[in-house]
Amino acid sequence: MIPERSLLLLSMLALLVLVLSQHSLAESQEKKFKRQHVDSGQEGNPGKKYCDKIMPKRGMTKGKCKPVNTFVHESYQTIQDICHEANTACVNPDMHNCHKSSHPLRITECRLSGGSKPGKCRYRVKSAKKHVIVACGGNPLKPIHLDATK
């Protein structure tokens, strides 16, 4: 029979292992930002089916269709450099430490079309050049949230 104290220690150890393993499996904010918002390989006008193809490829249609998403068509370094621009107010009140690009960047906005459902998500595509506002975190600073485009 295992003493009660040993059982408690084993339970706590098992819980610690579980918490640590889930933390290591979780996608970092930086990786999530890259997956959801960076497509530096896209040149020029992406075409009408761009969003229909990239949204599932980037995992944003699993279980439900993400209603709106923006991709920035610049190098990750260019986007990361925004974190060193002057601070600006975040549009999302839950965010802080936002920075606005000093010049417009090439973006594509994907907006869910009516009648879409998981597995058949259809998007409207809008390409533009806009200023990008990102929330930054970490040390060194890295983009962790695409706050807005203007």
Backbone torsions as a table, in degrees:
resi	resn	phi	psi	omega
1	MET	NA	134.4	-178.8
2	ILE	-83.8	129.2	178.2
3	PRO	-60.5	149.3	-175.9
4	GLU	-57.6	-39.9	179.9
5	ARG	-63.4	-42.4	178.3
6	SER	-65.1	-39.3	178.2
7	LEU	-62.6	-41.1	178.2
8	LEU	-64.4	-44.3	178.8
9	LEU	-63.1	-42.3	177.8
10	LEU	-63.0	-40.6	178.3
11	SER	-63.4	-43.6	179.3
12	MET	-65.4	-39.3	178.4
13	LEU	-64.0	-43.7	178.9
14	ALA	-62.2	-40.9	178.8
15	LEU	-64.9	-41.9	178.2
16	LEU	-61.8	-45.1	178.2
17	VAL	-60.4	-42.5	179.3
18	LEU	-62.5	-46.9	-179.8
19	VAL	-62.5	-46.3	-179.3
20	LEU	-64.7	-38.4	-179.6
21	SER	-68.9	-37.5	177.9
22	GLN	-67.9	-37.7	179.0
23	HIS	-63.7	-42.0	-178.1
24	SER	-71.7	-25.3	178.6
25	LEU	-82.5	-21.1	-178.1
26	ALA	-67.6	142.2	178.5
27	GLU	-73.9	131.1	178.8
28	SER	-67.4	158.6	179.0
29	GLN	-60.5	-38.7	179.4
30	GLU	-64.4	-45.8	179.6
31	LYS	-64.8	-39.2	177.8
32	LYS	-63.6	-42.7	177.2
33	PHE	-58.0	-48.9	-179.9
34	LYS	-59.6	-45.9	-178.0
35	ARG	-63.0	-42.2	-173.9
36	GLN	-86.6	-21.0	-170.0
37	HIS	-132.4	-9.2	-176.3
38	VAL	-109.2	122.2	173.6
39	ASP	-139.8	75.0	-174.2
40	SER	-71.5	-17.1	-178.3
41	GLY	-79.1	-10.8	-176.3
42	GLN	-82.1	124.1	178.2
43	GLU	-113.1	142.0	173.2
44	GLY	63.7	-153.0	-178.5
45	ASN	-75.3	122.1	-174.0
46	PRO	-75.3	-15.2	179.3
47	GLY	94.0	161.7	-173.4
48	LYS	-66.4	-28.4	-176.4
49	LYS	-96.8	2.8	-177.0
50	TYR	-51.2	-53.7	-176.3
51	CYS	-67.6	-38.0	178.7
52	ASP	-60.5	-30.2	-179.2
53	LYS	-88.1	-45.3	-172.7
54	ILE	-78.3	-31.5	-178.3
55	MET	-61.0	-48.3	176.5
56	PRO	-68.3	-36.1	-179.9
57	LYS	-60.1	-34.4	-179.0
58	ARG	-93.8	8.5	173.0
59	GLY	77.0	29.4	-177.4
60	MET	-108.9	18.4	176.3
61	THR	-130.8	14.3	179.6
62	LYS	-79.2	120.4	177.9
63	GLY	82.1	-37.5	175.6
64	LYS	-157.5	159.4	-179.9
65	CYS	-87.7	122.3	175.6
66	LYS	-66.0	126.3	-172.4
67	PRO	-67.4	-38.7	-177.1
68	VAL	-143.3	139.0	174.5
69	ASN	-152.6	145.7	179.0
70	THR	-119.9	133.7	174.3
71	PHE	-108.8	137.9	177.4
72	VAL	-104.6	127.4	-175.9
73	HIS	-101.4	59.3	176.7
74	GLU	-135.6	167.7	178.2
75	SER	-65.6	153.5	178.0
76	TYR	-60.5	-36.4	179.0
77	GLN	-60.7	-42.0	177.7
78	THR	-60.4	-42.1	179.9
79	ILE	-69.3	-41.1	179.4
80	GLN	-63.6	-34.7	179.9
81	ASP	-62.3	-22.5	177.3
82	ILE	-59.2	-31.3	-179.6
83	CYS	-62.3	-13.8	-180.0
84	HIS	-103.4	4.2	173.2
85	GLU	-79.1	170.8	179.7
86	ALA	-61.3	147.2	176.2
87	ASN	-63.7	149.0	175.6
88	THR	-139.7	162.6	178.6
89	ALA	-68.0	138.0	176.3
90	CYS	-78.9	145.0	175.0
91	VAL	-74.9	-43.7	177.8
92	ASN	-77.2	118.1	-176.9
93	PRO	-64.5	-16.5	178.5
94	ASP	-83.8	-8.0	-177.3
95	MET	-101.2	159.6	174.3
96	HIS	-147.5	170.7	-179.2
97	ASN	59.3	51.6	179.4
98	CYS	-91.0	151.7	-178.8
99	HIS	-140.0	143.9	-177.9
100	LYS	-111.1	135.7	178.3
101	SER	-58.9	144.2	-178.3
102	SER	-74.6	-18.4	177.9
103	HIS	-142.9	159.0	179.5
104	PRO	-63.3	144.1	177.9
105	LEU	-116.3	158.1	177.9
106	ARG	-76.2	125.5	-179.9
107	ILE	-134.0	161.7	169.6
108	THR	-131.1	125.5	176.4
109	GLU	-97.8	130.6	176.7
110	CYS	-109.7	119.6	179.2
111	ARG	-121.4	130.3	-177.7
112	LEU	-60.5	132.7	176.4
113	SER	-85.1	152.1	177.3
114	GLY	-60.7	148.7	178.6
115	GLY	83.0	0.0	178.1
116	SER	-75.1	150.0	175.1
117	LYS	-147.6	158.1	-178.5
118	PRO	-49.1	134.5	-176.9
119	GLY	91.1	-20.3	178.3
120	LYS	-138.8	50.3	179.6
121	CYS	-76.4	127.5	179.1
122	ARG	-121.9	138.0	-173.9
123	TYR	-126.3	148.9	169.3
124	ARG	-89.7	142.0	-176.2
125	VAL	-110.8	131.7	175.4
126	LYS	-136.2	116.0	177.8
127	SER	-98.2	145.4	-178.6
128	ALA	-161.6	174.0	168.7
129	LYS	-116.9	118.3	-177.8
130	LYS	-141.7	158.2	170.4
131	HIS	-69.7	145.0	-178.3
132	VAL	-115.6	132.0	175.8
133	ILE	-110.1	123.3	179.9
134	VAL	-122.7	146.2	169.4
135	ALA	-89.8	137.3	-176.6
136	CYS	-120.5	150.2	179.1
137	GLY	-152.0	172.2	177.5
138	GLY	87.5	178.4	177.2
139	ASN	-142.7	104.5	8.7
140	PRO	-73.6	160.2	-179.1
141	LEU	-61.7	135.6	177.5
142	LYS	-138.8	149.0	177.5
143	PRO	-67.6	133.5	-179.1
144	ILE	-125.0	-10.2	-179.4
145	HIS	-156.6	131.4	173.3
146	LEU	-86.1	107.4	-172.1
147	ASP	-82.9	-42.4	-177.2
148	ALA	-169.4	167.1	169.0
149	THR	-128.5	143.9	-179.1
150	LYS	-140.3	NA	NA
